[in-house]
Amino acid sequence: MSRTVRLDGVDGVSVVLQAGIGASHYETANDYGAIERWESRDYVVTRADLPRLPQLGDLIIEEQENRRAVYAVSAPRGMPVWTPADSYGIAISIHTVLSESI
């Protein structure tokens, strides 16, 4: 099941996409050796629907009824902001964190 979202790029380009919703969980060690846990909301989209690959700081806007949520494309240090979602490179999973919810 997918929903309609908008990707606003840091370069000013916006695109409306159909996206599946998922999640990723990471554990990384910081500079002091402490384990940091990180959870992202993932948007699985068809790569061909994107004008370019997602970049750090792009925003995904999700609107439903009277609710609007903005997610910033992000990932833990040293991790990519998107990963392949299939073996053929057709879909990618864009990793995000909640930036604002209204």
VENRAQUI-V312366 format. One record per pair of residues at least 12 apart in sequence whose ideal C-beta (glycine too) atoms are under 6 Angstrom apart, sorted by sequence separation. I is the first residue (numbers start at 1). GAP is how many residues later the second one is. If there is no record, write none. Layout:
I/GAP, I/GAP
This chain:
5/12, 26/12, 82/12, 59/13, 5/14, 25/14, 81/14, 58/15, 2/16, 24/16, 2/17, 43/17, 2/18, 24/18, 23/19, 54/19, 22/20, 75/20, 22/22, 73/23, 74/23, 19/24, 20/24, 56/25, 71/25, 72/25, 19/26, 54/27, 71/27, 72/27, 17/28, 54/28, 70/29, 41/30, 70/30, 17/32, 69/32, 68/34, 15/36, 60/36, 13/38, 38/38, 54/40, 44/41, 10/45, 46/45, 47/45, 10/47, 44/47, 10/48, 28/48, 9/49, 44/49, 26/50, 8/51, 42/51, 43/51, 7/53, 42/53, 5/55, 6/55, 40/55, 41/55, 40/56, 5/57, 24/71
